[in-house]
Amino acid sequence: MSTIYRVSAINPTFRYPIFPIEENLRFREGLYRRAESDKNLSNYVANLFRADVAAWIDCTAWSKDPRVQPAIFPFVLYDFQTDFVRRIKKLITDQSGDLCVLKSKDMGVSWCVLYVLQHEFQFESGADFRVGSRKEDFVDKIGVIDTLLEKVRFNLGYQPRFLIPKSFETEKDFRENTTYMRLLNKSQNSSIIGESANNYFGSGGRSKALFLDEFALWEKNVDESAWTSTADQTRCRIVVSTPKGSANKFARLIKGTSEKIERLTLHWSLHPVKNIGAYYDSNGQKITIDLSNDPATAFKLWIRGIRVRSIWYDAEDARRTEADLAQEVDCDLHKSGSVFFNSRALATQTIWKYLQRSHPDSTIPFGRYIRGKLIETQDKIKFVEVHNADGWLRVFEIPRPTHQYTLAADSSEGLLKGDESAGIVINKTTGNTVAAWNYLKSPQDFAQDIRLVGWWYNEADVAPENNNHGYSTCEHLVDKSHVKLYFARNEKGETTIKRGFTTSKQTRRPMLDGLANQIDKSSIELRDECLIEQCKTFIRNNDRGGEPEADGSFHDDLIIAMAIAQRVTEQIPYSAQKPVNSMRQIEAVQKITSVRNAGFGFRSKNV
């Protein structure tokens, strides 16, 4: 392997080897030896290292990893890490704001942040920092290199003699100034203080910067409180984490736009060892990714949504679960954590795009949907296309005369900041979504819209959930024209007198498992973006014995409606009947259907 050199950003005449490591190590030893016997050289090198954090790390920093031999080795930056440490250094120096970093595991991110803090602590006056993690045992444990402060303590002990601050010149000084959860550089009046996660993190003090490590793993509510409390403690917060679901403060920071914060993703595809043999799959064909001209090519493809792989990635995929791979490797907020639906199967679901038709009689191309509302006039139902927020109904397929449909709904109270009311219509033959809507409306108004949608879809079988506010929705549908209302079934499958679908311990999990199975097999098309996004944030809540539900503040109303629709369609499948062509025929068919469905769980009130 030929030697790879790096040039200092401060002084281009300072050129040093970074790889192979043996060359870097020999350069360090020679530099230290000469600097210790040459005062002018030591002053020159010290000043250069003070001005160039990347050169200081490349030439003086160390790492420890018991998984390899030798376990202690020079810490040398890869190119992406060099850019990263310079970015952090500038952020701290300029006091220009906060940085949120989403990362894959084993990218050296925590080491990089800590060594930038050490650089300031070692060379700058009055540089006070605070670092934290979710538990005290992860912040500091003397002798345990996995903890934050021990990494800095370890690296301080390996600094060349001509760079060691006076506070650490003797062994006694070193022990006294590197105590548990506290590192002090009295010669520069600087400090690095450790603290475990708590609601008032950092309160009572001021810091040049705060480092919050693995922030996605901090307890719910504590992360929010800690973020709020630190706003007045510093102008520079550095937040780093692998993902852990999408309902925590870290996920909101990395995805959101409301807070003024820089965002950065350090994905494994940037790592020059892990991206060896990078490729992606295109219709079963393995496409090699050329990294020779741009080492970030694989990462740029990943940013575009292409799932890149490599020799290293394939090995990780073989030994990790899907959720583990998403969390530790893929930087995937939605797939990390205890996701309920098969994320890979969800990724194959196509989100249909909105179409604003130029003429109301134009056909809807496959893969597109329209928006509008339904109006009842003179005992007729009419769809009116609306291109603004008043168009509450998303239509993927216009009702077809000979097709049969199931409508399921999940009702809410209709209050701001509460759950939404949601409805889904599926085709009984295909199981595909043909219409969907979700909004904040009262149970009474929601019932009126359910009636109109069900009527429009050939008087679909209407199955609102009857729990809580759903009871009121069901009551508002009783004795309404053009409504074929579902009646709940008991454990034996017999129709009861209870209106609507009852979601209980006995019915909830089977209907969700049934939907998950259909998604896993790609046997249905979800189509609706809101529904698909809810599926991505639907998790097995381990705090509740693995009970499936929306992650944190996310919604699951469309999921429940879809699961009910699929379950009801299993109970009341498509039945062959003659096409209905007139109102008189409709009335005749409905009278027959009313009697026939008495044993199936539906009753109908007709005009």
N, C-alpha and C positions, 0 to 999 in steps of 0.2 A: 504494500500500500504506500503510495507516495505521500509525502508530508503535506499537510494542509496548513497554510499560514493565515493569520488574521492580523490586520493593521489597526492600531489604536485610532479611535475617532478623534482624539485630541491632538496626537502627534504622529503623523504618517511614517516618521522614521522609526517608530517603535513597532517592530514586526516580530511576531512570535508564533511558534507552532501550536496548533490546538489538537491535531490528530496526526498520527496515532498518539495515544495517551503517553506512551513511553517517551516520545519526543518532547511532549509538553513537560513531563516530569523532569527530564534532563535539563531543559531550558530553565525551569524554576530553580533547580538546585544550583545551577551556575549563576543565575541572577542573584540569588540570595547570598551566595558566597562572596561575589564581587561587591555587592552593596554593603555588606557588613564590614568590609575592609576599606571601603571608599566612601567617605562622608558625602562628597559631592554627588556621587551616583545614587546613594541612598536617598538624599533629598530630592533629586530629580525624579526617581521612581516613585517616591511617596507622593509628590505633587501630581505626577501623572495619574497615579491610581486614585487620588482624591478627586480628580477631574473626570476620570473615565471609569464608571462603575463596571462596565463589561470587561475591560482589561484587568481590573482588580480581581474580579471573580475568576477569569480565565487563568490568572497567574498566581492566585493565593488561596482560592476557596477549595474546600474538600467535601467529600460526601462519604456516606457509609451505607452499605447495603449487605446484610448478612447472607443474602441469596447468591452472591457472587464471590469469587476469590480473585485477587485479594479483596477483603470486605471494605477496606478504606482506600480510596482512590481520589485523584484530582477531579474536582467538579469543573468541567469545561462546557461552556455554553454551545448548544446548537444554534444555527442562524435564527430560528424562530424565537428561541429563548433570549438571544442577544437583543432583538427588537423589543421583546417583552420587558426586559429589565430596564432598558433605556426609556421606555414609555412610562414605567412606574417611577423611575427616578425623576423624570421631568414633571410628572403629576405632583409628586411630593415637593419638589423644589419650587414649582410655580404656585403650589397650593390652589390648583385649578379645578378641583372637584373630585367626584367619586368614580370608581371603576368597578364594574361587575364582570367577573370572568367565569364563563362556563367552560369546563375542561373535561377531557378524558383522564382516566386514571394513569398514574405513572408518567406524567409529562414534565415532572420537575417543577411544577408551578409554585408549590408552597416553598420549596427551597429557594427559588428565584426571588420571591417576595421577601422572604426572611433575610436573604443576603443583601438585598437593597436596603432594608432597614438596618442591618448590621453596618453596612457601608456608611450610612448617615450617622449612626451611633458611634462609629469608630473615628470618623474624620470631621464631623460637623459639631459645632457648639450648640448646646441647648436643644438637641434633637431627642424629644421624648415620644415614645411610641407605646401603643397598647395592642396586644395580640390576644385573640380568643378563639376558642373552639367550643363544641357543644358540651364537653365534660372537662373537668379539671385534669383528669388523667391524660387527656389529649393535649393539654396546654403545656404541662411541664411534669416531668418525672426524671430526676437526675439519673443519668446513665442510660436512659431509654431514648434512642435516636429518633423514634417515631414522633416524639412530642415536639412542639414548636420551639420552646426556649432551649431545649437540649441541642437542637440543630445549631443554633447560634452559639451556645456555650462550647459545643464541640469545635466549631470552626474558629472561634476565638483562640482556642488552645493550640490550633495548628498554624496560626499566623507567624510569618517570619519575624525574627526578633526586632528588626529595624522598623517594623510597622506596629508593634504592640504598644498600646497606650500605657502611660505611666501607671494607671490604675490596675494593671494586670502584670506588672514586671516581675513580681515574685509570686511564688506558689501561694503564699498566705494572702496576698492581695487578690489573687485570682479567686480563691475560695470565698473571701469576704464580699467580693463584688459580683459574684455569680450565684447568689443564693436562690432558693426555691421561689419561682414565680417572679423573680426580680433580677435584672441585670443592670449594673450601674457603672458608668464611665465617669468617674468624678473629675478626671482631668479635662473633660469636655462638658461636664454638667449635663450628661445625656443619660437616658434610661430606656429600657424595654421592659414593660410590665405585662405579666400574664393575667388573664382573667377568664373564668368559665362563663358559659352562657347564663344570662339572667335578664330580668325585665329592665334593669337599670344599668345595663352594661356601660362602663366608662364614665358614669356620673361622678361628679365631684372632682373632676380633673380635666386638664386640657392636653391634647396630644397633637403632634405634628401630623400624624397619620394613625389610623386604626386598621388592623388587619383582622377580618372575620373569616375564619377558615371553615370549609365544609358547611357553609351557611344553610344549604338546603336540608341538612340533617338536624338543625336546631329544632327544638320542640315548637309545635304550633303555638301561636300567640306570643311566645317568648321572642321569636324572630322578629315579629312586628314591633313589639315593645322595645327591643334592643335597637332596632333600626331607628326608631323615633328618638330614643334617648341619646343616641350618638350624634344626632344632627348638630347639637350645640357644642359637642366636645372637640370637633375637628372639622377642617375644611376638606379633608381627604380620607375617604373610607375605601378600603380595598377589600372587596368581597369575592371570595373564590369558592367554587364548589363543583363537584359532579352533580348531576341532576337527581332529584328524588321526587318524582311526580310533578304535578303542575299546579298544586294548590298551596304552595308555601311562599313566603316573602321573596326568597331567592328567585323562584320561577317568575313571579310578578315583576321583579326588577329586570330580569334578563329579557323578558318578552315585552314589557310595557313601554309606553312612550310618555306617560304622564310625569315621571320624575326625571330631573336633569341628571343623567348619569351616563358615563361612557360604558359601552358594552363590547366585550371581546370574547371570541370563542377560540380555544386552543384544542383543536380536534386531533386525534391520533394521526390523521393523514398528513399532518405537518411534520411529523417526526421522521427524520431521514433513515432511521433503522426500521421503524414499524411500517413505513410505506414502501419498502422494497417489494417489487413484484406487484405493484398496485394495478388493479383492473376493475372493470365493472361488467355486469351482465346485460346484454341487449338481445332480447328475444332468444335466449338460450345460447347466445354466442359470447365468448369471453373476449372482451376488448381491453387490450393492454393500454395503460396510461403512461405516456411518455413524460418523464420528470426531468429529462436532461436539460431542457432549456429553462424550465420554471419548476422548482421543487414544490411549489404550492399548487400545481395543476390538479392533483387529486382532491385537495381541500376545496378548490374552486368548483369542482364538479359536485362535491358533497353539498356545498352551499346552494347549488342549483337544484338539489333534491335527488341527485343520483346516488344510489347506494354503492359507494366504492368499497373495495375489499383489497386484501393483500395476503401474502403468505402468513404474516403474523396474525392478521385479522381472522383468517380461516381457522387457525389454531385456537384462537380465543373463542370463536363461535362454537367450536366443537366441545369446549369444556365448560361453557357458561350457559345458564338459563337465558331465555329471551329477555326477561326483565333485568337480569344482571348485566347482560351485554349492552342493553340500552342505557343503563345507569353508569356503568364503569367505562364503557368504550365509546358508545355511539353518540353521547351528548344529547340524548333524546328525552325531552321533558315529559312527553306524554307516555312513552313506552316504559320509562323507568318507574320504579315503584311496583305495586301489586296490581297491574292492569288486569281487567276482567276479560275483555275481548282480545282475540288474537290480533296483535298489532300488524303482523305481516299480512294477514287476510284483510284487515281494514285498509292497508296501504294499496290494495288492489281495487278497492271500491272507487269508482269514478264519481267525482263531484260534478253534477250537471250545472251548466252556466246559465246565467240569467239572459233572457232574450226580450227585447222590447220590440214587439211586432209593429210593422208599419200599417198593417190592416188587420182588423179583428178576425177575418176569415182565413188568414194565412196559416199554413200548417206549422206545427212546432217540430223543428228538426230533432232527430234523436240526439240526446245529450244536452238539450237545452230545456229551460222551463220559463213560464210566464207568471206574472203576478196579477192579482185582481181581487174582486170581492163579489159576493153573490147577492142578488136582489130578488125578492118575491113580488110579482105583480100579476094580478088577476089569475091567481092559482097556477102561476107558471114560475119557474125558476130560471134566472138569467145570470150569466157570468159577464161581468164588466171588467175589462182589463184596466188596471190602475198602475201607474209607474212610480208612485211615491209610497210613503209609509202607510197610506190607507189601503193599499193592496195587500191585505193580510194573508191571503191564501196563495201558496206557491203550488202551481199546477205543472206536473211533469207529463201527465197524459190526460187529455180531454176524455170524459166518459164516452164509452162505446156502447151502442144499443144492446148488444148481446152479452156484454161482459158483466160479471158480478163482483161486488166489492165489499170489503169489511172496513168499517170506520171504528177506530178506538181512540179514546181520549183520556187525558190525565188532567184533572181540574185543580185549580188553586184558588186562593182567596182573592187574588187580583190586586194585591197591595204592592206599592213600590218596595224594592229591595227584597221581595218575597219570591217564591217559586212562580214559574209561569204556567199558564194553562196551555196545553199542547194537544194537537190532534194529528192523526196519521190516517190516510186512506191507502189500502193496498189492494192490488188486483188478486182475486181469489185464485186464479189459475197460476200466476207467476210468483206471487208473494212480493212483487216489487212495489216500491213506493210510487203512488200516482199523484198524491197531494199531501201537503203538510202545512201546518201553521202553529205558531207559538207566540203568545203575547200575555199582557197583564189585563185581564178582564174579570168581571164578577162572574160567579157561577151561572147567574141568570142569562147574562149576555153571551157567555160561552155556550150555553145550551142552545140559544137561538142560532148561533153559527153552526153548531153541530147538526142541527135540524136541516139547515140550508145545504150544507155540504153533503150530508147523507142523502138528501132528496135528489140533489144534482147527480150524484153517482148512482143512478138507477135505484134509488131507495135502498142504499147499502145497509147491511146489518150493522147496527149502531151499538157499540159496547163501551160506554164510559166507565171509568173506574168509579166505584161507589163509596170508596173510603173518604172520610173527612168531608171536605168541600165537594167531593164528587157526589155525595148523597143529594145535596141541593141541586146539582146539575141534573142528576137523574130525575128528580122530582119535577123539575121544570120541563122535562121532555115527555112526561106522562100525558096521555090523551091529546098529543099534538099530531096533526095530520102529517102524512108522509114520513113518519118515524117508525122504523121497525126495531124496537128496543130489545136488547139482550137481557135475559134474566139469569142470575147467577146459578151455578150448579153446586151441588153438595159433593162430598167425598166419593159418592158412588157414581157421580156423573149425571145425576138426575136434576132436572130443572126445578128451581125453587121459585118462590114468589118475590124474591129480592131483586130489585131492578139493578142492572149494571153488573160489571165484572168486579168480583171481590178479590182484592190483593191481600193475601194472608201468608203466614209461614208455609202453608201447604201449597199455595199457588205461585208465590213470587219467584222462588228459586227455580222451579221447573220451567216457568215461562221464560226467564232470563237465560237459563241453560239452553233452552230450545232456540232462542234467538242467536246465542253465541255459536251454536252448532251450525246454524244456517249461514252465518257470517264466515265461519271457519271453512265451510265447504264452498263458499262463494255461490250458493244456490239462490240468493236473492240480491237485488240491487237496491241499496239504501238511497243513493242519488242525492239526497238532501244534505247540504253542507252543514247545517246546524245539527242534524242528527248524527252525522259522521264525527263531527267535533265533540259532541257529547260522549260518543262511544270511546273516544281517545282518552277522556278524563274520567272514565267509569272504572272504579277500582274495587279490589277485595279489601275491605276495611279490616285490617288485622286486629285493631282495637276492639272490634265487635265480632270476633270469631270468623273473620273472612267474609262477612256479609257484604254483598255487592252494593255499591252506592256511588254517587257522584263524589269526586275528590274535592274536599273543602267546600268552597263557595260556588263551584260549578253546578250546572243544572243536569238533570237526567230525565226531564219530563217527556221528551220525545222518545227516549229509550223505552220508558215504561209503556207509552202508547203503542210503540212498534211491537213490543213483546206481547202485549195484550192482543193486538191485531193478529199476530201470527198464531197465538194460542186459540183464539176464537175461530179462526179460519180452519184450524185442525178439527175443531169440534163441528163446525158448520161449513163443510167444504162446498166447492162449486157443484151445482146440480143442474143437469141439462134441462132446458125448457125452451119453448118456442119464443121467437123474438116478439117483443111487445111493440106494437106500432100505433096504437091509439089510446086515448084516455079511457075509453070503455074497456079495452083489453087490459089496460093497467089495473083498473078496478077489479076486473074478473080474476086476474092473476093474483092480486093482493088478497082477495077473499079466500082463494084456495090456499095461498101461502100462509095466511093467518092461521088456518086450521092445521096445516101440515107442520108448521113450525112450533106448534104448541108442545110437541115432544122434543124439539131441538133447542128450545131456550129462547125463542123470539115470539113477540106478539106485535100486532100492527093495528094502528088506528087509522082508518081511511076516511076520506071525504065522501 
